[in-house]
Amino acid sequence: MLNKLLAHNTGYFAIISNMETRPWGVVFANSDNPLHYDSNHAELTKATSRELPQVVDEIEKFYQGMNIVPRIYVNQFSSPPDIRAFLAMAGYNLLVDPYRVMLWDNISETPPLRPGMTVETVGVHNRAEALRILVGETAWGTPEIIKKVFEREFDHPEVQYYLVRKDGTPAATGFLFYQGDMARVENFRTLPEFRQQGCATALIHHMQQQFALRGGRGLYLLASDVVAESLYRKCGFKDMGLVEHVAAYKSVSPIADR
């Protein structure tokens, strides 16, 4: 099941980037947003150890031809299994960034919203308010990088953003990315001054309700810290396993966070 969820997650990258399928895996490239990791990286799923030097050389030439830093995403499902050691020997920096994949148990509970709190769909009329919440997350990159990713997400027909207001003020946002009967919760952020007030819980429950109304069968998310994991567990998400994610890049230092 974990592999299936990761395959669905790869579909999200195709929203914010341009995907090309290769015999050994896939490459994602977006020259309009070259510093964004998720928009510009390769994933190896079918390569052999013997093919690895040639494949990595192909990846490097592909990205260098667009003046983009070569990046390769690696986890325990990457092929060949020795790719991480090979990249380290080849001079790649390895940024270890593990996360947990959590799947909703589909037990629908929609508690009443707290006083003064509302949840609404993000459209043209309020997209700027959602974006203002997102650009404050410096760990995701510069405001310019985040804006370019947001524009591609917002324009995609299978992405739906939602916005939580507290006493009329935008407080939290996030989106659902649909693909088939599955969906991923993504770009989940609450402004610091509204945290610990139930905004995130309200947003998650609303997303679960919308997902259920659509007839979905697999709602999942990625969690990279224990505080977030605790919240998601309380909202009915179950741990499906740890992904040993590593972003390998051939540069002096990471140019942009994910």
C-alpha positions in Angstrom: 0.0 0.0 0.0 2.9 2.4 0.8 4.2 1.9 -2.7 0.8 2.7 -4.2 0.5 5.9 -2.2 4.0 7.0 -3.3 3.0 6.4 -6.9 0.0 8.6 -6.5 2.2 11.2 -4.8 4.4 11.2 -8.0 1.3 12.4 -9.9 1.3 15.6 -7.8 4.8 16.5 -9.1 3.3 16.4 -12.6 1.0 19.2 -11.7 3.7 21.6 -10.7 6.2 20.5 -13.3 6.6 18.8 -16.7 7.1 15.1 -16.5 9.0 12.9 -18.9 9.0 9.1 -18.7 12.3 7.3 -19.3 13.1 3.6 -19.4 14.6 3.8 -15.9 12.1 6.1 -14.3 10.9 9.7 -14.6 12.3 13.3 -14.7 10.5 16.5 -13.7 11.6 19.9 -14.9 10.1 23.4 -14.7 12.4 26.0 -16.1 10.1 28.7 -14.9 10.8 27.6 -11.3 14.3 26.1 -11.4 15.1 26.4 -7.7 12.1 24.3 -6.5 13.1 20.8 -5.6 9.9 19.0 -6.2 9.5 20.7 -9.6 13.0 19.7 -10.8 14.2 16.2 -9.9 14.6 12.6 -11.2 13.3 9.4 -9.8 14.8 6.0 -10.6 12.5 3.0 -10.4 13.8 0.5 -13.0 17.5 1.0 -13.3 20.1 -1.6 -12.6 23.5 -1.2 -10.9 25.2 -1.7 -14.3 23.1 1.0 -15.9 23.5 3.5 -13.0 26.6 5.5 -14.3 25.0 6.0 -17.7 21.6 6.9 -16.2 23.1 9.5 -13.8 25.1 11.0 -16.6 21.9 11.3 -18.7 20.2 13.0 -15.8 23.1 15.5 -15.3 23.2 16.4 -18.9 19.4 16.9 -19.0 19.3 19.4 -16.1 22.6 21.1 -16.9 21.3 21.7 -20.4 18.6 23.9 -18.8 21.0 25.4 -16.2 19.2 23.5 -13.4 21.0 21.8 -10.6 20.8 18.0 -11.1 18.6 16.5 -8.3 17.7 12.9 -7.7 15.1 11.7 -5.2 15.9 8.4 -3.5 14.0 6.2 -1.0 13.9 2.5 0.0 12.0 1.7 -3.1 14.4 3.3 -5.6 16.2 1.0 -8.0 18.9 -0.1 -7.9 19.2 -0.4 -4.1 22.8 0.8 -4.1 21.9 4.2 -5.7 22.5 6.2 -2.5 26.0 4.9 -2.1 26.8 5.5 -5.8 25.6 9.1 -5.7 27.7 9.8 -2.6 30.7 8.5 -4.3 29.9 10.5 -7.4 30.0 13.8 -5.4 26.4 14.3 -4.7 25.2 15.9 -1.5 22.6 13.9 0.3 19.8 15.8 2.1 18.1 13.3 4.4 14.4 14.2 4.8 12.3 11.2 6.0 8.5 11.5 6.3 5.6 9.3 7.2 2.7 8.5 4.9 -0.6 8.5 6.8 -3.9 7.2 5.4 -7.4 8.3 6.6 -9.5 5.4 8.0 -12.6 6.8 6.2 -14.5 7.0 9.5 -16.3 10.3 8.9 -16.7 12.6 11.9 -17.6 16.3 11.4 -17.7 18.0 14.8 -19.2 21.5 14.8 -16.9 24.4 14.1 -15.8 26.6 17.0 -17.5 30.0 17.3 -16.2 32.5 14.7 -14.7 29.8 12.5 -15.7 29.1 8.9 -14.2 27.0 6.1 -14.7 28.0 2.4 -13.6 26.9 -1.0 -10.7 28.9 -2.5 -11.6 30.5 -5.9 -10.5 33.5 -7.9 -12.2 35.9 -5.3 -10.0 34.7 -2.4 -7.0 33.0 -3.9 -4.7 36.0 -2.8 -5.7 35.4 0.8 -4.7 31.7 0.6 -1.4 32.6 -1.1 -0.6 35.2 1.7 -0.8 32.3 4.2 1.5 30.1 2.1 4.3 32.5 1.4 4.9 32.9 5.1 6.3 29.4 5.3 10.0 30.1 4.6 10.9 26.4 4.8 9.1 25.9 1.5 11.3 28.4 -0.3 11.1 32.1 -1.2 7.8 33.9 -1.8 8.5 33.9 -5.5 9.1 30.1 -5.6 6.0 29.4 -3.6 3.8 31.7 -5.8 4.9 29.9 -9.0 4.0 26.5 -7.5 0.7 27.8 -6.2 -0.3 29.2 -9.6 0.2 25.8 -11.2 -1.7 24.0 -8.4 -4.6 26.5 -8.4 -5.0 26.2 -12.2 -5.2 22.3 -12.1 -8.7 20.9 -12.4 -8.0 18.2 -9.8 -6.7 20.5 -7.1 -9.0 22.3 -4.7 -7.8 24.7 -2.0 -9.7 25.5 1.1 -9.5 28.5 3.5 -10.3 28.7 7.2 -11.3 32.1 8.6 -11.3 33.0 12.3 -13.6 35.9 13.1 -13.4 36.8 9.4 -9.6 36.8 9.1 -7.8 34.2 6.9 -6.1 31.8 9.3 -5.3 28.5 7.5 -5.2 26.9 4.1 -4.4 23.6 2.3 -5.6 21.6 -0.7 -6.7 18.3 -1.9 -5.1 16.8 -5.0 -7.4 14.2 -6.6 -6.3 11.4 -8.9 -8.7 8.5 -9.5 -10.3 7.5 -6.2 -7.4 8.8 -4.1 -6.5 12.2 -2.9 -3.6 13.8 -1.1 -3.7 16.6 1.5 -1.0 19.1 0.7 0.3 22.7 1.5 -1.3 22.6 4.9 -0.5 25.7 6.9 -1.9 27.7 9.7 -0.7 31.2 10.5 1.3 31.3 13.8 -1.1 33.7 15.5 -4.0 31.2 14.9 -2.3 28.0 15.9 -3.7 25.9 18.8 -7.1 27.3 18.1 -8.7 24.4 16.2 -8.1 25.9 12.7 -6.1 22.9 11.4 -8.6 20.4 12.8 -11.5 22.2 11.2 -9.7 22.2 7.8 -8.9 18.5 8.0 -12.4 17.6 8.9 -13.8 19.7 6.1 -11.4 18.0 3.6 -12.4 14.6 4.8 -16.1 15.5 4.4 -15.5 16.8 0.8 -13.5 13.7 0.0 -16.2 11.4 1.3 -18.9 13.3 -0.7 -16.9 12.7 -3.8 -16.8 9.0 -3.1 -13.1 8.7 -2.6 -11.4 5.6 -1.2 -7.9 6.7 -0.2 -7.1 10.0 1.5 -3.5 10.4 2.6 -0.9 12.9 3.6 2.8 13.1 4.3 3.9 14.0 7.9 7.5 15.0 8.8 7.2 16.0 12.4 5.7 14.5 15.6 3.4 17.4 16.3 1.7 17.1 12.9 1.6 13.3 13.2 -0.3 13.7 16.5 -2.8 16.0 15.0 -3.4 13.7 12.0 -3.8 10.7 14.2 -6.5 12.5 16.2 -8.3 13.1 12.9 -8.3 9.5 12.0 -5.2 9.1 9.9 -3.1 5.9 10.4 0.6 5.5 9.9 1.4 3.5 6.7 5.1 3.6 7.1 8.2 5.7 7.0 9.7 6.8 3.7 13.4 7.1 3.9 13.5 10.1 1.5 16.8 11.5 0.4 17.2 14.5 -2.0 20.6 14.1 -3.8 21.9 17.2 -5.5 25.1 18.1 -7.2 25.8 21.6 -5.8 27.7 23.2 -3.0 24.5 23.6 -0.9 20.7 23.1 -1.2 19.4 26.0 -3.3 15.8 25.7 -2.2 13.8 23.7 0.3 11.0 21.4 -0.8 
